[in-house]
Amino acid sequence: MQFKSGIGWKACFDEEKDRYFGENGGTQSYNLFELTKEQYDRLDETMSEWDACKIMYDGRQMYKSVNDRCGPPYKIEFDPDYKTLCPWASVVGSGKTWTDELTDAAVELLDSEKNNREQRRKRREEREKAKE
């Protein structure tokens, strides 16, 4: 695995999986993304957290944790395989995890989560088939 990091962010290229990932944030807000090669290549260890986050936010969000003062803490597992895909990540999380149904609805509704639609639709179809 190859890593890049800066203050408040870290990115990884996993040669075995030929995939790119990035994480940012901390206790109040933590995010884990799958990145494209182009996004990963744009990350530079001298850039600010803000600039690195702007690049990562264009990736496919895999996990999100929020623990701010605007409500109770929560976690969203957009891709339940995030632990397997990113064993190197320093995942932060507290509070309740959103249900699959709530996560699916948010992905369908929010334009910011359009990168997750194909993956979530496939998983929803698999869950529905398993019920039959």
Buried (B, 14 or more C-beta within 10 A) or exposed (E): EEEBBBEBBBBBBBEEEEBBBBBBBEEEEBBBBBBBEEBBEBBEEEBEEEBBBEBBBEBBBBBBBBBEEEEEBBBBBBBBEBBEBBEEBEBBBEEEBBEBEEBBEBBBEEEEBEBBBEBBEEBBEEEEEEEE
